[in-house]
């Protein structure tokens, strides 16, 4: 459940925990949320990356084993021994403390997914559709710039930009002098 939220940026309680196998299409390589089940009431789909597909295939195998053991169909993708997960706060707090990152919340994965999509070069409009952000303003609230982002921008500029200086009355660009 946590890895799925990290990869997709979907809302943990209302979108990840309610996800059912009928919404996972291994043939089309897509995971779908149906119209009316999302915060903005619009349907959404997320294409399976290799990591997401591997996660879902492992979860499918786990679910198949649980179904065989219980002798009952398990419709939810993420479950505890075949039963839907409704409460995980205590497990979450324990896991964060053990990982040395107390105070984090599952919703932080939305920010992480947005940053990962943007850093991967996914056009923002496409990333917005994948994560379910309706407005650019809200999307930008999740797309936080860090000092590392600024350093990476400087490295990219150094690697790709040819410095020019505009000189003369004609406004011609000439290469800058190196020091």
C-alpha positions, 0 to 999 in steps of 0.5 A: 500500500505504501509503495503504491502511494509512493509511486502514484501519489494517489490519496491513501485512504480514499483511492489506494485502500479502496482500490479493487482488482477489477480496477487493475488491468494487467493487459492494458497496463493500467490502474483505473479509478472510476468516475465518482470515486475520486476527490474531484469526481473524475475518473483517472488512470495510471500507466503501470511502470515496471516497478508498479507492475511488479508490485501489483503482480506480487500483491496479486500472488499474495491475494490469490494465496489468501483467497485459496486459504480462506476459500473466498474472493478478496476484491481489494488490492490491499488487505489484511488477510483478505479484509479491507484495511481501514486503520493503519495509523499505529503501524504507520507511526511505528514504521516512521519511528523505526525508519528515523522519520517520525512525524511524516504522514501518508499524504506526504507521498503525494508530494513525493510522487509529484516531485518524482514525475516532474524530475523525470521530465513528465510534462506537468499537465500529464503529471497532474492527470496521473496524480489527480490534481485539478488545478495547477495552483494545487499541483504547484503546492506539491511540487516543492523546490529544494536546495538540491533542485537548485544545485541540479539546475546549476549543474545542468546549465553548466553542462548545456548553456553556451554563455553569450554576451550581447554587444554593439549597436546591432545587438549581436551575441558573441561568446563570453570570454572565459576566465 
